[in-house]
């Protein structure tokens, strides 16, 4: 009951005070509201007004994270997005599913972890329990149902690693503070 009341109150606040505003003007205000509802949000984050977070207290994001237009985070379990990551428009991050072997379709909750300097391109689906490693890039329209290792470039349905970033170049850029 407490969970449903919290979720309902958050949705009312989000629809009334955040969603109606243009994305640029709402970002700082939305960040404040998300923090008031329990989210842990780093510095200089850009959260677009149409980015919808279902349960703020189950969200931890690092510094310089961008959550783009029409993003949906259904975080019935913890979702962690580390520093300098970009989650592009239309992406659906889903930390819950249902037990298909239960007659009641009981909810299964599994945390999602997205490493630092990750780019999840537009219109992706990130499944419950997935970890995306540091520096990974996920191709637009991908369905990520398994973990993606550090530096990997992955895509498809289901997403598979098809290339990787140059680790030395990546580490050089990271050391020089060139990300985001």
Secondary structure in CASP SS format (residue, H / E / C, confidence):
PFRMAT SS
TARGET T0000
AUTHOR 0000-0000-0000
METHOD secondary structure of the structure
MODEL  1
X C 1.00
X H 1.00
X H 1.00
X H 1.00
X H 1.00
X H 1.00
X H 1.00
X H 1.00
X H 1.00
X H 1.00
X H 1.00
X H 1.00
X H 1.00
X H 1.00
X H 1.00
X H 1.00
X H 1.00
X C 1.00
X C 1.00
X C 1.00
X C 1.00
X C 1.00
X H 1.00
X H 1.00
X H 1.00
X H 1.00
X H 1.00
X H 1.00
X H 1.00
X H 1.00
X H 1.00
X H 1.00
X H 1.00
X H 1.00
X H 1.00
X H 1.00
X C 1.00
X C 1.00
X C 1.00
X E 1.00
X E 1.00
X C 1.00
X C 1.00
X C 1.00
X C 1.00
X E 1.00
X E 1.00
X C 1.00
X C 1.00
X C 1.00
X C 1.00
X E 1.00
X E 1.00
X C 1.00
X C 1.00
X H 1.00
X H 1.00
X H 1.00
X E 1.00
X E 1.00
X E 1.00
X C 1.00
X C 1.00
X C 1.00
X C 1.00
X E 1.00
X E 1.00
X C 1.00
X C 1.00
X C 1.00
X C 1.00
X E 1.00
X E 1.00
X E 1.00
X C 1.00
X C 1.00
X C 1.00
X C 1.00
X E 1.00
X E 1.00
X E 1.00
X C 1.00
X C 1.00
X C 1.00
X C 1.00
X E 1.00
X E 1.00
X C 1.00
X C 1.00
X C 1.00
X C 1.00
X E 1.00
X E 1.00
X E 1.00
X C 1.00
X E 1.00
X E 1.00
X E 1.00
X C 1.00
X C 1.00
X C 1.00
X C 1.00
X C 1.00
X C 1.00
X C 1.00
X C 1.00
X E 1.00
X E 1.00
X E 1.00
X C 1.00
X C 1.00
X E 1.00
X E 1.00
X E 1.00
X C 1.00
X C 1.00
X C 1.00
X C 1.00
X E 1.00
X E 1.00
X C 1.00
X C 1.00
X C 1.00
X C 1.00
X E 1.00
X E 1.00
X C 1.00
X C 1.00
X C 1.00
X C 1.00
X E 1.00
X E 1.00
X C 1.00
X C 1.00
X C 1.00
X C 1.00
X E 1.00
X E 1.00
X C 1.00
X C 1.00
X C 1.00
X C 1.00
X E 1.00
X E 1.00
X C 1.00
X C 1.00
X C 1.00
X E 1.00
X C 1.00
X C 1.00
X C 1.00
X E 1.00
X E 1.00
X E 1.00
X E 1.00
X E 1.00
X E 1.00
X C 1.00
X E 1.00
X E 1.00
X E 1.00
X E 1.00
X E 1.00
X E 1.00
X C 1.00
X C 1.00
X H 1.00
X H 1.00
X H 1.00
X H 1.00
X H 1.00
X H 1.00
X H 1.00
X H 1.00
X H 1.00
X C 1.00
X C 1.00
X C 1.00
X C 1.00
X C 1.00
END
